[in-house]
Amino acid sequence: MTWRYFDAPEKYVFLLFVHSSGSICACVTGRFLVDSGGLYFLIADCLFLPSFEDDFLKLLNLTLFKAVRNGANGCLVWCSETDPSMKLLLKCGFSVVGDVPVVCFQNKASAEVVSI
């Protein structure tokens, strides 16, 4: 987590977590980025444990509120159609825009990802 969120060259400026009994139960992380279409908020990670769907929805709504409040034209996230987050993202107002190919570095771990 240290490299991903704190030592990365393009640091994520937005971290939201739900804790329970010392464990992270839901999180949304991301950063603002400028594109030809203006300012957007890019969600890098959105994860939750199975019994924390309601908390995850609250984090998504808070993320959208803060993104718009800070001038973002929209909020972007990549999510597989089979990801448990997809149903909740759609419920929160996200829409499917298109398919994005996943490119993995060829090593043992990526071979397992591709084989799924």
Secondary structure, 3 states (H helix, E strand, C coil): CHHHHHHCCCCCCEEEEEEECCEEEEEEEEEEEEECCEEEEEEEEEEECHHHHHHHHHHHHHHHHHHHHCCCCEEEECCCCCCCHHHHHHHCCCCCCCCCCCCCCCCHHHHHHHHC
